[in-house]
Amino acid sequence: MPNNATVNFMVAEIGWDPEVWEDPIAFEPERFLEIGGGEFDFTGIKEIRMIPFGGGRRMCPGYTLDMLHLEYFMANLVWNFKWETAWEVDLWKKPEFQGQS
Ligand code: HEM
């Protein structure tokens, strides 16, 4: 490789690896609850299954702000819209809220 070459990682494709994820493209958000008891690591410190914010020393420094903002965004979607399933979905897979004692 030449000096000063730019190396790009296919970050999205890393997150779709069928050797790491079962049916990676399927929308199954509950899969994240099942990994690490709901403490899925996306920082690349414990493992690399998907790294939306990069990893290592140049990892996105805004990721805690992002996560807070995304939770707020999701909460507003749930709050402001009436949600229905477009197809048959088993909503009772895990009938509890996280963090509930
Ligand atoms: C969902 C939203 C965001 C995503 C998915 C995201 C993702 C990323 C990714 C993948 C990188 C490259 C990391 C690497 O090279 O390993 C990065 C870098 C960076 N992000 Fe974000 N980011 C988000 C929002 C933000 C926000 C809100 C801020 C600031 C408040 C921010 C500030 C930065 C900065 C300054 C870098 C460069 C870090 C460096 O090169 O040392 N990002 N981000």
Residues whose N, C-alpha, C, O or C-beta is under 5 A from the ligand:
A	BS01	HEM	P52 F53 G54 G55 R57 R58 M59 C60 P61 G62 D66
